């Protein structure tokens, strides 16, 4: 998911460089949403791993 967020971010930068502000804003929003989802999934798995580690000990 982070890979797709990076791809959309690069597309946003290229579109912004060439003056396509609408496409740039849209892809930046998509990249921001994908990064947020990846961050939430990471935090959920981190909490689950910490709880599983405490259960083993």
KOLLO-142715 format. One record per residue: residue number from 1; y, x, z of N, C-alpha, C in turn. Coordinates in steps of 0.2 Angstrom, whole numbers, always signed. Layout:
BEGIN
(NUM, (Y, X, Z), (Y, X, Z), (Y, X, Z))
...
END
This chain:
BEGIN
(1, (-6, +4, +0), (+0, +0, +0), (+6, +4, +0))
(2, (+6, +10, +4), (+12, +14, +3), (+13, +17, -3))
(3, (+7, +18, -7), (+8, +21, -14), (+12, +16, -18))
(4, (+10, +10, -18), (+14, +5, -22), (+21, +4, -19))
(5, (+23, +5, -13), (+30, +5, -11), (+33, +11, -13))
(6, (+30, +17, -14), (+33, +22, -17), (+35, +22, -24))
(7, (+30, +19, -28), (+31, +17, -35), (+36, +13, -36))
(8, (+37, +7, -32), (+43, +3, -33), (+49, +6, -31))
(9, (+49, +10, -26), (+55, +14, -25), (+58, +18, -30))
(10, (+53, +22, -33), (+55, +26, -39), (+57, +22, -45))
(11, (+54, +17, -46), (+56, +12, -52), (+63, +10, -50))
(12, (+65, +8, -44), (+71, +6, -42), (+77, +11, -43))
(13, (+75, +18, -41), (+80, +23, -42), (+81, +24, -49))
(14, (+76, +24, -53), (+77, +25, -61), (+81, +19, -64))
(15, (+79, +13, -62), (+83, +7, -64), (+90, +8, -62))
(16, (+92, +10, -56), (+98, +10, -54), (+102, +16, -57))
(17, (+99, +21, -59), (+102, +27, -62), (+104, +25, -69))
(18, (+100, +20, -73), (+102, +18, -79), (+106, +12, -80))
(19, (+108, +9, -74), (+113, +4, -73), (+110, -3, -73))
(20, (+103, -4, -72), (+100, -10, -72), (+100, -12, -64))
(21, (+106, -15, -62), (+106, -16, -55), (+102, -22, -52))
(22, (+101, -27, -57), (+96, -32, -55), (+89, -30, -54))
(23, (+87, -26, -58), (+80, -24, -58), (+79, -19, -52))
(24, (+84, -15, -51), (+84, -10, -45), (+84, -14, -39))
(25, (+88, -19, -38), (+88, -23, -32), (+82, -26, -30))
(26, (+79, -29, -36), (+72, -32, -35), (+67, -28, -33))
(27, (+66, -22, -36), (+61, -17, -35), (+62, -14, -28))
(28, (+68, -13, -26), (+70, -10, -19), (+67, -15, -14))
(29, (+68, -22, -15), (+66, -27, -10), (+59, -27, -10))
(30, (+55, -27, -15), (+48, -26, -16), (+45, -20, -12))
(31, (+48, -15, -13), (+46, -8, -9), (+47, -9, -2))
(32, (+53, -12, +0), (+54, -13, +7), (+49, -18, +11))
(33, (+47, -23, +7), (+42, -28, +10), (+36, -24, +10))
(34, (+34, -21, +5), (+27, -17, +5), (+27, -12, +11))
(35, (+32, -9, +12), (+33, -4, +17), (+32, -7, +24))
(36, (+35, -13, +25), (+35, -16, +31), (+28, -19, +33))
(37, (+25, -21, +27), (+18, -24, +28), (+13, -18, +30))
(38, (+14, -12, +27), (+10, -6, +29), (+11, -4, +36))
(39, (+18, -4, +38), (+19, -2, +45), (+16, -7, +50))
(40, (+16, -13, +49), (+13, -18, +53), (+6, -17, +53))
(41, (+2, -16, +48), (-5, -15, +48), (-7, -8, +51))
(42, (-2, -3, +51), (-4, +3, +54), (-3, +2, +62))
(43, (+2, -2, +64), (+3, -3, +71), (-3, -7, +74))
(44, (-5, -12, +70), (-11, -16, +72), (-17, -12, +73))
(45, (-19, -7, +68), (-25, -3, +69), (-24, +2, +74))
(46, (-18, +5, +76), (-16, +9, +81), (-18, +6, +88))
(47, (-16, +0, +89), (-17, -4, +95), (-24, -5, +96))
(48, (-28, -7, +91), (-35, -8, +91), (-39, -2, +92))
(49, (-37, +4, +90), (-40, +10, +91), (-39, +12, +98))
(50, (-33, +11, +101), (-32, +13, +108), (-36, +9, +113))
(51, (-36, +2, +111), (-40, -2, +115), (-48, +0, +115))
(52, (-50, +2, +109), (-57, +4, +108), (-58, +10, +112))
(53, (-54, +15, +112), (-54, +21, +115), (-55, +20, +123))
(54, (-51, +15, +125), (-51, +14, +133), (-58, +11, +134))
(55, (-60, +7, +130), (-67, +3, +132), (-73, +8, +132))
(56, (-72, +13, +128), (-78, +18, +128), (-78, +22, +134))
(57, (-72, +24, +137), (-71, +28, +143), (-73, +24, +149))
END
